[in-house]
Amino acid sequence: MLSNKVGKQLGHPTYSLTGWLVTKFLKWHNQILEENAVKLSNIQPNDTVLELGHGPGLGLQEASRLLVGPRGKLLGVDYSQYMHQMASKRMEEQISRGKAVLYHSDLVTMPIEENTVDKVFHCNCYYFWPDLKAGAKAIHRVMKPGGIIVTTLRLDSLKKAASMGVLTGDKWRPEIYMEALECSGFTDVRMENKREKLIKFQAIFANAVK
Ligand SMILES: C[S@@+](CC[C@H](N)C(=O)[O-])C[C@H]1O[C@@H](n2cnc3c(N)ncnc32)[C@H](O)[C@@H]1O
């Protein structure tokens, strides 16, 4: 019952006590994943970069520091109104300068033009998408040919969450997500083990081919 409630809030945080607690947890537990997803995306000053399921916005903030060229642009998509508002507050200055645009939207229907994004990254997100292939297809649509997508996760935590019933089904398994990417026009899909300080995590990389 409690694990089910926590699982629902992780997938779609709402204005509630559990939503607030889950958000505190996200900031504390996932900062390393957000920072490393940005590092591994090899962001260039004039890139257009998209974060999916940005949650509180730590990764957006990190990415915006690198987009210092005149054409550098940051996009974010999250379907939780709570997270959209929290991240919009964090990114207020960049939004007001036109350097960042955040969409309150499901990623499958994100209002982003096709072939416009150089780098996409997301952390702790894909296991909440109802349909992994539809999600991967939607990402592929907005990416430029040769664009890179980076996904970071902590496999140990996912296994634990699945065993406790916080995550249900099999979608958290990286190989299922990687297969969805391969079926949607991505190549060179691979997972690497990484470590920062004492924390082990994984990064999945793929290239958009068109
Ligand atoms: C577990 S949280 C992770 C937040 C942040 N990336 C982090 O690691 O702290 C998952 C986030 O993805 C968002 N999300 C899940 N499925 C989504 C979808 N289909 N479209 C847009 N956002 C989605 C949720 O609203 C939530 O903010």
The ligand as an ORCA input file, in Angstrom:
! r2SCAN-3c Opt
* xyz 0 1
  C      11.438      9.689    -10.402
  S      11.157     11.302    -11.022
  C      12.830     11.762    -11.478
  C      13.048     13.235    -11.479
  C      14.501     13.670    -11.778
  N      14.894     13.314    -13.114
  C      15.450     13.033    -10.781
  O      16.164     12.088    -11.161
  O      15.442     13.470     -9.632
  C      10.400     11.025    -12.609
  C       9.969     12.319    -13.281
  O       9.563     12.017    -14.620
  C       8.311     12.644    -14.880
  N       7.638     11.798    -15.898
  C       7.383     10.473    -15.801
  N       6.774     10.035    -16.912
  C       6.662     11.103    -17.749
  C       6.120     11.280    -19.060
  N       5.564     10.267    -19.721
  N       6.167     12.500    -19.617
  C       6.722     13.547    -18.930
  N       7.238     13.449    -17.680
  C       7.222     12.236    -17.101
  C       7.616     12.697    -13.529
  O       6.617     13.674    -13.455
  C       8.776     12.971    -12.579
  O       9.041     14.349    -12.417
*
